[in-house]
């Protein structure tokens, strides 16, 4: 199982620069980050279900924009992941 410190879910085009800055800063600080966008949402959910992925903190920038991310929020909550919104 691969564990990431921070998962960031985003879908709004105007969040792109913000999310990329957070991701870059995580890299500088040796914090493992994982970006979840509509293009890898289904894959991420599948990998979590198979216990291939685990997250410590979840930053939700997407569920209030796209219903497709509601399932991800529920899974993160069920897994006891600390949530930021």
N, C-alpha and C positions, 0 to 999 in steps of 0.2 A: 504494500500500500504506500502510495506517495502522499506525503503530508505537506500542505502549503500553509504558510502563516496567514495569508490574506487572500481571500477571493473577492474580486470586484465584479459585480454584475452591472452591465450598462447597455443601453440601446439608443440613447438619444445622441444624435450626431454632434450636438454642441458640447457634449461631455468628453468628446474624444481627446482634446488637449489636456483637460483636467485629469482624466484617467491615465493617459500616457505619462504625465508628470508624476503622479503617485507611483506608477509602476517603475519608472526610472529611479525615483528616490528609494523605493524598496530595494532595488538592485544595489544601489550605492551603500545601503545599510545592511546588506546581506540578509534581507527579509525576502522569503520566497513568496512571490505573488502570482496569482492566476487570474487571467481576465476571462470573463464569461460574457459573451455577446450572442445575439440571436444565431449567428452562424455555428457556434459550438455548444449551445444550450442543451440540445438533446444528447449529444455525446457526453457532456459533463454529467448529466443526470444518469445516463447509463453506467458510466464509470463509477459514480458514487454508489449506485445500486449494487454493482459487482464488488464493492469495497476496494476499488483501485485508487480512489481519491479520497482525501480527508482534508478538511479545512479547520483552522483554529478560529478565524474571524471572517465574517462575511459583511462586506460593504454593499448594500443594496441601492443601486442607482437606477434600477430597471422596473421593478414590479409595479410601481405607480404609473408607468408608461405603457407596459405591455403585459397583458394577462398571462402570456406564455411563461412568464417568470414566477407566477404564483406557486407553481409546483416546486420550483427550486427553493423558494422561501420556506415552504412547508418541510421539505427534506432537510434543509439546514436547521430549522427549528427542532425537528425530530432528532437530529444528530447532536443537539446541544451545542451547536456552534454559536459563539458570541456574535450578535448582530449589531450592525451600525446602519442607520438610515438617516 
